[in-house]
Amino acid sequence: MRAPVKKIITASAGTGKTYRLSLEYINLLLQYRDYEIGFDEILVITFTRKATYEIRTAIIEHLENLLSDNDKGRVLEDNLEKLFGLKLGETELVYLRKVYEQMLVNKHKLQISTIDSFINSIFKTVIAPYIGITSFSIDNEVNSRYLPLLYNHIFSDSKDSESFIRIFRTAKNNSLEHFDKLILSIIENRWLLQLIRELKVTDDEA
């Protein structure tokens, strides 16, 4: 099997991320069709439920347009060729029709979820049974309750305190509510910081 390719796409709001990601999905379907990797084996993770709905809808609509050979479908074909070098012949269209029909019958197998939902699923189906947890609940307010402890750490004599204090002093909006949002954002996106560290280590080793 072809080795997976790491690809990072950065884009601001409203620049077409959903459109691009849905094309990436169709590209993966065709790229791995000879290995019998189904649509239910491709995982898409988003930040919000809204994005989950938008990507799910876009994938199905793109397949509909490609198979209908309408104007939107022809634009999609052109973009698939420009982005991935894909040329859709009869063989590819027959395969996409088969996948599309399977999706319509098994929409629950379309693996598109938020980060929170995906982690919760892994914990519920794998980790919890392994360590003997039979019931649990998600506390969505836990981060907020830990904010006072985080502020105590930030303003202590820790090695990181100087950097945080410098940020606070230079911020235009220096209200406590503003900093609450900043810190909660760092906590919620800590996985991204870990990814950046791993990519940096990979680049240094290359």
C-alpha positions, 0 to 999 in steps of 0.5 A: 500500500502507498505510504500515507502522505502528511498534508497541512492546509492552512486557511482563514474563515470563508476561504473554502476549507469545507470544499477542499476537504470534501475533495480530499475525501473523494480523492482518498476514495479513488486513491485507495479503491484498489486496496478495498478501503471503504468510505467507512474506513476514512475518518474526518475530524472537525472542531464543531458540529456545524463543520461536521454537518457541512462536510458530510453534506458537501461530500454527498452533494459532490458525489451527486453532481459528479455522477449527474454530469451537470455543470457543477460536476464538470467543475468538480472534475476539473478541480480534482484533476488540478489538485490531485491529477485525477481524471475521472473515466468510466471505471472511476465513475462506476466506483464512485456510484457504488460508494455513493449508493452505499453511503445513502444506505449506510449514512451512519457509517460515514465517519465524520465527527468532532474531536470531542465526539471521537475521543469520547467514542474511543474512551467509551469503546476501548479505554473504559472497558479495559480499565473497568469503568462501566459508567461515566459522564462528560463534565464540560465545565471542568476547564473553567473551574480550574482557571483559578488554579491556572492563574495561581500557577501563571503568576507564581515563580514558575519558569513560564510565568514571565512569558505569560505575564508579558502577554498579559501586559501587552494585550489591548484588552486586559480584562479577566474575561478576555484572558479566561477565553485565551487560556481556555482556547490554549487548553482546548487546542493543546493537541495542536501544540503537540502536533507542531512539536512532533512535526518539528521533531520530524523535520529536525530528524530529516 
